[in-house]
Amino acid sequence: MWQVIKPLLLYYVHRAMTLRNLCILLLLTMQAIPGRAQSAKDDLDRWLDDNTKDMGGKSMLVVWKDGKLIYSHSIIYTMSYRQPIASCSKWYSAALVMSFVDEGKISLSDTVGKYLPVLSQHGKGNITLRQCLSHLTGIKEPPLWRSIREMRNIGSMDEAMQYMAGLPMEGAPGTVFHYSNAGLQIAGAVIEKVSGKSFETLFAERIAGPLGMRHTDFGKGRVALPAGGAYSTPEDYLNFLTMILHKGLFNGARILSEKSVAEMQVDRITPDVKIGYSPASMKTIGYGYGEWVVRPDDKTVTSPGLFGSIPWVDNDKQYCAFLMTFYIKKRNAEKRFRELKQLVDGVVDGR
């Protein structure tokens, strides 16, 4: 390599090249030296630096594999930075419900009218808990912004059920996929009735506490919003993801059964299911219990939120990752996620 660089340097020095241009030449030639190639981590760093402005100006990406953090890149955020995570909450809430299934206190085939008579009184008692966790209740909620506003004005879980009971149906339970708050809110009300405890208390006892999620809760408002009300941190969410990656185990303790984790990841959107509303193209993604299932291989599961944060577990490559951001105008968000995941896969593969 020096035989190539030396005559070039001599030539430009002879021509009285400026120091600035000489430095540029040195940088360009150094890039051609073996061992100086850009790594997958460099590419991922650059992608985050280039895209963070369009993702609200703040970001943090953490990747966990083989018992350790293999990648971390932050712009403003820290591991303990706490903020609302919107629909990333759904994964937390579905896991909480599945902890009751593991104990035999409820069954996914149970109909909600068994626990919530108000739903039976309005023709919705035959909805199953399985359908609640997969957005197949058949309930037609208003547009998301309006639904969030309505839920914020509700003072108790019983009032929330009165609200859900009064909503129209757009199809029989199990026949229509409508991504919304309804199913998880109903499931949350069921486990409150079964346990006699609040949703917030149950989440702290069964998920946050055992997983060491010290900065995660559902806002401590008048009523918990299981579908989108959680506040969390990158560190806490990564603890949850490692539990999912390890099939329900965290630091040797069993949080969920292996069977429950597997059932959560089965795509429930069959070809005969009508799509009432979905924020993502259902050609490339399906839905399990509280989490999306990425097609066609169904090996990656995720639960992105309205504010841009994206958690995911790749069961094929055996890693998990969490991107925290805060922005709402997510044009090309799906394309951006696929670009990001491809780069993360490169880091995981050691490229």
ABEGO torsion letter per residue (X at the ends): XAAAAAAAAAAAAAAGBBAAAAAAAAAAAAAABBGABBBAAAAAAAAAAAAAAAAGGBBBBBBBBGGBBABBBBBGBBAABBBBAEAAAAAAAAAAAAAAAAAGABBAABBAAAABAAAAAAGAAABBAAAAAAGAAGBBBBBAAAAAAAAAABABAAAAAAAAAABBBAEBBGABBBBBAAAAAAAAAAAAAAAGBBAAAAAAAAAAAAAGBAABBAGGBABBBAAAABBBBAAAAAAAAAAAAAGGBBGGBBABBAAAAAAAABBABBAABBBABBABBAAABBBBBGBBBBOAAGABBBBBBAAGBBBBBBAAAGBBBBBBBBBABBBGAAAAAAAAAAAAAAAAAGX
